[in-house]
Amino acid sequence: MKAHIKYFLVIIFFLLKTKTALANESIKIGLLAPFSGEFKYIGNSVIGSTKMALKKINNNNIYILPRDTRADNLETIKKVEELYIEGVRIFIGPVFNRNLIGLDKYEDAIFLSLTNKVLNNPKNVISSGINANSQFRAIKKFQKKNDLKQTLVLIPNKDYKEEIEEAIKDSKLNSKKIFYYDTEPTKLTKQIEKITRYQIRKQNLADEIRRIENSEEENKEKKLEILNRRDTLGKIGYDSIIIADFDESLKSVTTSLLYTDVSPKNVTFISLNQWFDKTLFKETASQPISFPSVNKGNFDKFNKEYEEFYKEPPNQLSLITYDLVGLIYYLLRQNDFLVDEKIFEEKNTFKGISGNFQIKNKKINHVLNFYKVEGNSFIEIF
């Protein structure tokens, strides 16, 4: 009996010693980003946020090994090969979706890419950006909260339209119609006229003015005065419009909608994540416009800390990178600091500064907040 107890204690001691050794073993994480060339400002910002995250973690056994990809696919593969030979099996990056080609060769490595595209990626790549799935889940929640049941979805003919289509399908978004538009301004306006029944509504107004003019109705002059101040008459058939676009292209769409007498005062305008773009404050006629995004309070706090540390503003991707360092450390701790694919397969939730991550089956989804632009403010909805 004593022999069995002694043997059991030896096993326990061995396991505890092994676990301690694993916890003390250095963990190498590759960082793949452009540190030279056209996009070096992204790489510099990403590595800056990585240093901030490491300082916060305060664990000398975690090493970040940065490598310059130059935003080039061949260069990316070359740097991955170098780090792989050194034993690196977890990578943050690459930044761009186009640099993922060939990474499936490294089957036992995991790449936490900063791209927000999820379709047709190698199986060992996890998209960590604010993807369309995360955004449309938040939009669906906004729809339900505001009882929006007649939604028009406007999708530009751009390279990410398939991502939008898949996200709409996966989120089971309540949409009445999906319309694809051309981003060329003159074509765009004509397409918006068609989808909003502009010419019909304009003719409705002309017909009603003519009818009242030829009638003997009471308050005839007052009614005509009101009608003559209008541009159209009649509803467009939608209570909300999702514009899956950004920057100047988004503004072109809202301008076309306003031209066709569709205002956010009577139809809810929704867009995708705008990263709190303050140029939207100038678009007063397009307000309010709502969008899903990361937690603004944390976003502002991170930007402030970054600027205090580096004396310049960060790129948006640095917020994601900061959280990824924390996420990797959190999952490694849960896995006794063993680096394997399992840590990204089991269902897990991680609270980062950008908000909550949901991890399952090598997929990351962000649980987003919702905001609206009104005046010179971003107002939180949920």
N, C-alpha and C positions, 0 to 999 in steps of 0.2 A: 504493500500500500504506500509506504514511504517513498519507494522508488518511483511509483506513478506520480505522486505529488511533486517530487523533485523534477521529474521529466516535464510535467505540466508547467512548473515555474520557469524552467529553462526556455520553453517555447514562448511564454508570455514575455520574458525578459528580451528574447530575440526579436519578437514583434515590436515591442516598445522601442528597442534600440534602432530597429530598421526604420520605424516611423520617424524617430527623431533625426536619423541620418538623412531621410528624404526631405524633411522640413528644413534642414540646414544646407541641403545641396543647392547649388546655384541653378537658377532657372534663366535660360537665355530666350529672349523674345526678339525676333527680327522685326525691324521697322523699315518697310519699303515705301519710299516716297521720293518725289523729285527734289533734290537739293541743289540742282543747277538747271539752267535753261529757262524756258518760258514760264514754267509753273513752280519755280523754286520758292516763291512766296508762300505757296501751300505747304511745301516740305518744311520750310523754316518754322512756320506756325505750328505744324503738327509735332515737330520734335520739341518745340518749346513747351507745348502742353503736356507732352510725355514726361519731360523733366519735372514739371509741376506735380504730376500724378505720382511719380516715384518719390518725390519729397514728402508727399502726403502719406503714402504707404509706409515709408521709413523702414524698408526691409532691404538690407544690403545683399541679400541673396538673389534679388531680381535684377537682371541685367537687360537693358535695351540695346540692341545692336543695330544702329541705323545704316542703311545702304541707299545710295543714290541711284534711282531707277531712270532718271532723266525723262520720265513719262514715256519711256520707250519699251516695247514688249521684249525685244531681244536682250536689252540691258537688264530688264527685270528678271528674266530667266537666269541670266548670268549671275546676278547677285543672290538669287534664291539658291542656286547651286553651291555657291561659296558658303553660305550660311548653313545649308543642309549638311554639307560635309563636316561642318563644325558641330553638328548635333542639334541644330535648331529645328524644332518641330511646330512651334507656334509663331505665326507672323501677323503683324498688324500691317495691312496694306495688301496689294497695291491700292493706290488712290483711285485710278480710273478703270472703268469696266473693260476698256479695250486692252488693258495690260494683264488680263486674267488668262489669256490663251497659253496653253501648255503647262499650267500649274497642276493639272490632274496627274501629271507624271509623278508627283511627289505624294503618293497615296496616303502615307501615314503622317503627313503634315496638315495643319489647319491654317487657312488664310482668312483673317478677319478683314475683308476688304472694306474700304470707306465708301464704296459705291452704294447707291440706293436702288440699283437694278438687281432683280432677283431671278429673272428668267434666263435659262440656257447657260447658267454659270457652271463651272466644274463642281463636282460633288464635294470636294474638300474646301470650297470657298463659301464663307458665310458673309452675306451682305449686311453691313452694319449701319449703313446710312438710313436716313428717314425715308423708308420705302413707301411706295404707293399703297400697299396693303395696310400699313399702319395709319396712313392718312385717311383712307376711305372708311376704316373702322370708326375713326373719330367723327367723320362726316355723317356716317349713319347714326351715331349717337346724337349728333346735333339735329339731324332730321327728326328723330323721335321726340327729342326735347321740345321742338318747335312745331310739331305736328305737320311737317312738310311731306306731302304725298304726291305732288305733281312736279317732279324735278326734271329739268332739262340738263343734260350733261354735254358740255361743249369740249371736244377734244381736238387739239391741233394735229395736223398731219406732220408729226415729228417722229423722231426715232424711238421715243418712249411710249408711243400710243398703245403698244401691246401690253406694256406694264400696267397702264391705266385700265385697259380692258380686263385683264386678269384680276386686278384689285377689285373692280366693280363686281365681278363674278364671285370672287372669294368672300367678299364682305356682305354679299346679298343686298347690295344697295338698292333702295327703292327709287327707281328711275322710270319716268314716263317715256323719255326719248333720249337717245344718244346721237349726237350730230358731230360730224367731222368737218372742220373748217380749214380753209387755206389761210396761211399767215400773211400773204401778200395783201396790203391794206385795201386796195380797190376791190379785189375779189371777196375779201372778208366782209366788207360792208354789205355787198349784194347778198351774200349768204345769210348774214344776220337778218337782213330785211325779209328774206324768205322764211326762215325758221320762226320769226316772231310775227308773221302775218302782217307786216308793216303796210304794204299797199292796200290790203283788204281793210285794215283798221283806218287807214287814211281815207279810203273811199266811204267807209261807214260814217265818218265825221261829215264829209261833204254831203252825203245823202240826208243826214239828220238835219244839217243846217238848212238845206233846201226844203225839207219837209216842214220845218217850223216856220220858215219864211212864208210858205204857202198856206199856213194854218191860221186858225182863229183862236189859238190857245191863249189862256191867261198868262200874264207875265212873259209874253213872247219876247220882248226886247231884252229882258233880263236873261232869259234862257239863251238867246243868241249871243249875248255878251260873254256868257260863260263858255259856250261852245267855241266861239272865235278865239278864245285864249288857249284852246287845246290844239294839239298836233294830230291826235288820232282819237278814235272811239272804239272801245271793245277790248276784251281781254286777250292775252297772248296764249292762254291755256296752260300756264305753268305758275306755280307759286314760288319756285326757287330755281336758280341757275347755278350750276357748278362749272367754273371755268378752270380747266386743267392746264393752267399756263402760268408764266412768271414774267417779271420785269416789264420791258416795253411791250412785249407781245400781249401780256395780260391787259395792259392799259389800252392797247388798240382794240381789244374785244369790248372792254367796258365803254370805250368811246363810241363804238359802233352800236352798242345796245342803247346808249343814251340818245344817239342820233335817231334811232327807230322808236323813240319815246318809251323805252323800257327803263325804269328807274328803280334803284334799290329801296326807294321809299314805298313801293308797292309790290316788288318782287325781291325775294332774298337773294343777295349775291354771295356766292361762296367760291373760294379759290383753294389752291393747295398751299403747302407750307411756304410762307414768304420770308421766313427768318427775320421778321420784324423790320422790314424794309421801310425806312422813314420817308422815302419818296412818295409813299402811298398817302401821306398826310396832305400832300398838295392836290390830290385827286378828290376834292371835296364833293364833286357831283356824283362820284362813284361810291360814296359812303352812305351807310355802313357796308363794309365788305368783310366777311368772316373767313377764318382759315384755321386749320389745325397746326400745332407747332409744339416745340419743346417747352418746358416750364420757363416762363419769361423771367421770373425772379431769380432763378438759378443761373439762367443765361446771362443776365445783367451782372450778377455777382462774379461769375467766371470771367467775363470780359474785363471787369474792373481789376480783378486780381492779376490777370494776364498783362494788362496795360501797365499796371504798377510795377510789375516784374521786368517787362521787356521794353517798356516805353513806346509801344506801338500796339494797334488793335490786332486781335487774332482773326484768322480765317475761321469760317463756320465749322469746318471739318475738325478743327482742333478741339472743339467741345466733345465731339464723338470720340476722338482719340483718347482724350483724358478719361472718359468713361470706360473705354475698352481696356485700358491698363488696369483700372480698378476691377472690372468684370473678370479679367483673366486671373488676377490675384485672388479674388473671391472664390472662383470656381476651383482653382488649384488648392486652396486651403481646404475646401470641402472634399477634395479628392486626395488628401494627404500628400499634396505636392507631386503627385504622379502626373506626368504629361501624357495623355492619351485622348483618343477621340470621344470617349465616354463623357467627358466633362461638358461637351456641347450637345449631347444627345438627350440626356435626362431633362425633364421639365424643371425649370427653375425660374426664379424672379430675382432681378437685381435692381436696386434703386440707385441710379446715378444722378449726376447733377442735371442731366437733360430730361430726367423723368425715369419711369420704370421701364426696364427691359423684360420681355418674356422670351426665354430661351427654350427651344424644344426641337429635337430632330435636326440639329445644325441650322436652325433658323432663328433669327432675331426679329422681334417685332417691338416697336416702341408704343407705349401707352401714352398718347398725346393729350395735351390740353387744347382748348379752343379759345380763340380771341377774335375780336372785331376791331376794325379801324374806324374810329369816330373822332372827328376833329383832329387834334394832334396827339391822340392817345391810342394805345393798344389796350382794350378793355377785356379782361378775362371773363369768359362765359362759363367754362368749367375746366 
